[in-house]
């Protein structure tokens, strides 16, 4: 009897006991796979974004919706429609990144989510109340600091008639947008560096710098986004997955866009630039509460931080 040659499976899981940042270090890993995957993600994402923008223009013209063309994106004059478009444009990162993990790195796409090879939904939802507490305390500290220094927190009320549709868009799309950024920066970038290096801080710092550059903030805004990226990277490695980072990112963004919508300034919420120094007080409180809280919650919940 002629023995048929064994066929190597396409999907190669990481070794048992792997830390989150090293889940791309599978037996199938080669030095070129993280590099090729990164290039593929950028090229495919740019192409899909352009296609989405073109589709948006076509739909806008057909519906008679005013648009403004600017370099790299299509901006709708309607702030709610513009927000929805930009959130969807970021959300498409999720299938692109997961596809690169499967196609190029030949590993289970779920290893981008956590050491369990999937998104641990129960753990994610356990982190949400902690994220809400951290965001509320941070916002309160920031507002009190602004008032103490003679500045206005900028709160307002646009009325229910102008609020329901924006809030629906925010609640439906912002969590997906936040998750997409976590999969791209704390998932792909951190694990790409982990495929080469054992120290996770290289990936955390570089991904945080790219994350800050991805946004349009200046001055103290750069410090905020970079620090946020560092915290999310550390939390992901510390808890063995993206769930805690997604929880804080989603709650933080829902709160920011929600406050802008309530005040009737949703259009300005999309404009990023300089932040006042008082925001650093709220940032320190938010980061401290969530960082300490997630360590305690991880221990109490018995969350595994290494692959089994």
N, C-alpha and C positions, 0 to 999 in steps of 0.2 A: 504494500500500500504506500502510495506516495504521500508524504506528509506535507500538508499545505503550510507555507510560511506564515508565521504569525503577523497579524496586522496591528501596528501600534495605534492605540486610540488617539483621536485628535485632542480630546480634552485631557490635560494632565494636571491633577490637583497638586497644591503645595504640600510639602512634607508636614506630618503631624507636629503640633507644637510650634508652628510658625507664628511669629508676631504679626500684627496687622500690616505694618509697613513693609514686611518681607513676603507677603503672600504672592507676589509676582515671581519670586525666586523658586520656580518649579524645576523639575528635571528637564523640562523642555526649554527652559530659558537660555537664550543666547545673548551676547552683548548687544546685538543689533535690534533685538525685538522691542525693547522700550523706546529706542530712538525711532524706529519705523512706525510704531504705534502712535507716537506723539505727532509725527509728520502727518500720518493718515487722519488723525483726529482734527488737526488744524485745517487740512485741505477739505475734508468732507464737511466740517462745520461751516467753513466759509462758503462752500458751494450751496449747502442747504439754507444758510441765512440769506444768500442772494436770491435763491429760488423763492423763499418765503416772502422776501421783500417785494419781488416781482409780482407774486400772487396777491400780496396786499394792495399793490398799486392797481392791479386789474380790478379787484373787488371794489376798491374805493372809487375808481372811475365809473364802474357800473352802477354803484349805489349813489353816486353824486357826492361822495364824502371828500372834503378838501384835504389835500396832502401837501407836505413840504419835503422835497428831496434834499438830503444833506449827505456828505461823504460817509459811506459805509452803512447807511441805514435809511429807512423811510419813516418819517415822523408824521403822524396824523394830527391834525389840528384839534380834534376831539381828544382831551387828555385821557379819558377812560379807554377809548379805542387804542390810543397810543401806548398806554400802559399795558393793555392786554397783548398787543403785538410784541412789545419788547420782552415781556415775561415769557411768551411762547417761544420767542427767538432764543432765549437762554435755555429753556426747558428741553429743547431738542439735543442738548449736550448729553442727556442721559443715555438714549439709545446709541449715540455715536461712541461714547466712552465704553459702554458695555460691549458693543460690537467689536471694538479694537481689542479688548481683553480676550474675547473668544477667537477672533480671526487671526490676530497677530501673535498674541502671547500664548494661545492655545490653553488657556486656563478657564475654570468656571467663572463666568461673569459675576456670579454672586460673591466672589472673593473681593470684589471692590466694595461690597456692602459691609462685610464683617468677617471675622475669623470663623463664623458658623457657616459661611458660604451662602448667606441670605441676609435680607434685612430683618432684624429682630424687632418686629413690630411692637411686641409687648414692652420691650426695653425702651423703645423710642417714645411710646406714650407715657411711660413712667418718668421720662425726662422732661416732658412738656410742662407740668406744674412747676418744676424747678426753674425752667427757662422763663416762664411767666413771672415768677417771683424775682428773678434776677433782672429782667427787663423793666419791671415796674419800679423796683428799688433804684435801678440806675437812672430811669427817667425822672423819678422824684428827686434824686440827688442833683441831677443836672438842672432841673427847674429851680430848685431852691438856690443853687449857686448862681444862676442867671438873675434871679430876683434880688439876691443879696448884693450883687454887683451892679444893680441898676439896669439890667437888661430884661426884656420881655421874653418869656418862653415861646411866644408865638401861637398860643392856642386860640381856637375860634370855633364857630358853629355855623355850618352851611345850611342846616335844615334837613329834615328827613327826606324831602322830595329830591334833594341833590345828593343823597348819601347812599340809598339802598343799592343802586346798580354798581357804583364804585366798590362798596364793601363786598358785594357778591363776587366781583372780579378778583379782588384782593384775596378773599378767603379761598377761592378755588385755585388760583394760579400762583400766588406767591409761595406757598409751601413747595410746589413743584420746582419753581425757579430756584429757591434756596437749596433744595436737594440736588439740583443739577450742578450748581456751583460746588457743592461739597463733593460730588462724584468726580468732578473734573480736577479740582485743586487738592483736596485732602485725600481723594481716592487715587486718581491716576498719577498725579505728579509725585506725591509722597511715596507711592509704591514703585514708581519708576526709579526713583533714587534708591529705594530699598532693594531693588534688584541688583544693585552694584555695591551698596554700602550697608554696613551693619548699624551705624549710628543714625537714628531716625531724624536727628536735628538738621542734617543737611537738607533733606527733603522738606521738612517743616518750614525752614527759613526760606528756601528758594520758592516753594509754593506760595508762601505768604507774600513774598515780593511780587510774584506774578499776579497774585490775587489783588494786591494794592494797585498794580499797574492796570489791571483790567477795569478798575473803577476810575472815575474822573475827579477824585478828590485832590485837594492841595493842602499845604500847611498841616494843621492838626488833623485834617481828614486822612492824610497819608498815614500818620501815626495810628489813627484809629483802625483803618482797614488792615494795616500790617499786623497790629496787635491782635485784632480779631482772628486773622488767619493763623497766627502762632497759637492762640488759644484753641482754635478748632483742630489744628493739626495735633497738638499735644493731647487733647481730649480723645481724638480718634485712636491714637496709639495706646493711650492709657486705658481705654474701655474696649479696645479690640474691634472697633467698627465706627461707622459714620452716624449712628443713630442719635447720640447725644449732640453732635455737631449740627445735624439737620434740625433737631428740636430747637436749639437756641437760634440758629440762623433764621428758621421759619418764623418763630415768635418775634424775633427782633425786627424782621422785615415787615411782617403783618402789622406790628405796632407802629413802625415808622410811616408806612403808607396809610395806615388807618388814621393816624393823627392828622396827616396831611389832608386826607379825604374829609374828615370831620370839619376841618377848618376851611374847606373849599379851595385848598391850594394843591390839588393833586398834580397839576401840571408842573409846578415848581419842585415837587418831590422827585421828579426825574432828573432835575438839574443837580449835578454834583460839583462841588467846588470846595472853597475854604469853610472850615467849621470853627466856631469860636472856641477859645481855650477852655471855657467852662464845660464843654462836652467831655473833656478828659476826666473830670470828676465823676460824671455818670458812667463813663467807660470803666474806670477803676472799680467802682462799686459793682457794676454788672459782671465784669470779668471775675472779680473776687468771689462774689456770691456763687456764680455758676461753677467756677473752678473747684472751690472747696466742696460745694454741694455735690458735684458729680462724683468726686472721689468717695465721699461718704455713701452716696447712693449705690455706687458700683459695689462696694464692699457688702452693704446690706442686702443687695439683690443677688449676690453670688454670680455676677456676670463673668463669663469666661473671657479672658483677654488673649488667649492663644488658641490656635486651631486644634481641633481634636482628632 
